[in-house]
Amino acid sequence: MKIDPQITAELARLEPNQIGVLAWSLLAHPPLNMAGGIPGQPDPDTPNEQPTEPGEPTLPDEPPPAPVA
């Protein structure tokens, strides 16, 4: 993972006990290119978007057998 040179310069300038404060401030104010949710999850603006797969969903030929007691 590549670290932004600006962040590396800031880390070099800080004392060890200030690095935790920097980490919390970066978590509180992430850069715009890092904004978003969990990778692989849909955007909050489009939760009901249908998948773009071609064709129709397949259905079973007959229902499964009923359980026997």
Summary of the structure (lengths in Angstrom):
residues: 69
radius of gyration: 24.6
end to end distance: 57.5
largest distance: 73.0
contacts: 68
relative contact order: 0.06
helix: 36%
strand: 0%
